[in-house]
Amino acid sequence: MLRLAADDDDPIRALRATAAASTELERQQSALVRRARVRGATWTQIAGALGVSKQAVHKKYGGRRLGRP
């Protein structure tokens, strides 16, 4: 989908398509982080999988309730 969007002759339509794809990827990533935490993954493990620092991943996702009591 992204490749098709980038090849679109209309840059506005292409931007809308890439923005929608980005939003969907962010939603999926958030759900996967939540699932990983519920299953016991550490912030360090999640950060490694995402290729970012532990601090960055904790800042982005750490304040959210992750299905834990």
Kinemage of the C-alpha trace (Angstrom):
@kinemage 1
@onewidth
@group {chain A} dominant
@subgroup {mainchain}
@vectorlist {calphas} color= white
{ca met a 1} P 0.000 0.000 0.000
{ca leu a 2} L 2.752 2.460 0.849
{ca arg a 3} L 4.558 1.794 -2.398
{ca leu a 4} L 1.393 2.460 -4.364
{ca ala a 5} L 0.781 5.624 -2.366
{ca ala a 6} L 4.310 6.879 -3.028
{ca asp a 7} L 3.865 6.233 -6.758
{ca asp a 8} L 0.558 8.122 -6.872
{ca asp a 9} L 0.631 11.102 -9.241
{ca asp a 10} L -1.433 13.145 -6.754
{ca pro a 11} L 0.838 14.043 -3.830
{ca ile a 12} L -2.087 15.003 -1.575
{ca arg a 13} L -3.768 11.644 -2.125
{ca ala a 14} L -0.408 9.938 -1.512
{ca leu a 15} L 0.077 11.887 1.725
{ca arg a 16} L -3.378 10.869 2.941
{ca ala a 17} L -2.639 7.230 2.163
{ca thr a 18} L 0.701 7.279 3.972
{ca ala a 19} L -0.837 9.079 6.970
{ca ala a 20} L -3.546 6.408 7.189
{ca ala a 21} L -0.925 3.653 6.962
{ca ser a 22} L 1.168 5.329 9.650
{ca thr a 23} L -1.839 5.566 11.963
{ca glu a 24} L -2.626 1.881 11.457
{ca leu a 25} L 0.998 0.845 12.103
{ca glu a 26} L 1.055 2.905 15.307
{ca arg a 27} L -2.162 1.228 16.472
{ca gln a 28} L -0.706 -2.205 15.782
{ca gln a 29} L 2.566 -1.378 17.500
{ca ser a 30} L 0.743 -0.124 20.579
{ca ala a 31} L -1.330 -3.310 20.753
{ca leu a 32} L 1.797 -5.462 20.413
{ca val a 33} L 3.614 -3.548 23.146
{ca arg a 34} L 0.599 -4.020 25.408
{ca arg a 35} L 0.481 -7.752 24.600
{ca ala a 36} L 4.209 -8.127 25.208
{ca arg a 37} L 3.968 -6.426 28.613
{ca val a 38} L 0.972 -8.538 29.645
{ca arg a 39} L 2.995 -11.642 28.740
{ca gly a 40} L 5.892 -10.475 30.900
{ca ala a 41} L 8.266 -8.825 28.439
{ca thr a 42} L 10.520 -6.158 29.912
{ca trp a 43} L 10.815 -2.625 28.611
{ca thr a 44} L 14.382 -3.506 27.612
{ca gln a 45} L 13.197 -6.431 25.480
{ca ile a 46} L 10.508 -4.330 23.827
{ca ala a 47} L 12.959 -1.488 23.181
{ca gly a 48} L 15.391 -3.926 21.575
{ca ala a 49} L 12.684 -5.281 19.294
{ca leu a 50} L 11.767 -1.749 18.221
{ca gly a 51} L 15.358 -0.562 17.858
{ca val a 52} L 14.986 2.280 20.344
{ca ser a 53} L 16.172 2.981 23.866
{ca lys a 54} L 14.383 1.628 26.919
{ca gln a 55} L 13.710 5.221 27.954
{ca ala a 56} L 12.103 6.052 24.601
{ca val a 57} L 9.777 3.055 24.642
{ca his a 58} L 8.845 3.582 28.283
{ca lys a 59} L 8.145 7.263 27.655
{ca lys a 60} L 5.914 6.435 24.690
{ca tyr a 61} L 4.033 3.471 26.176
{ca gly a 62} L 4.829 3.358 29.890
{ca gly a 63} L 2.152 5.751 31.079
{ca arg a 64} L -0.648 3.693 29.588
{ca arg a 65} L -2.564 1.062 31.488
{ca leu a 66} L -1.508 -2.220 29.931
{ca gly a 67} L -4.246 -4.504 31.159
{ca arg a 68} L -2.600 -5.036 34.521
{ca pro a 69} L -4.462 -4.466 37.792
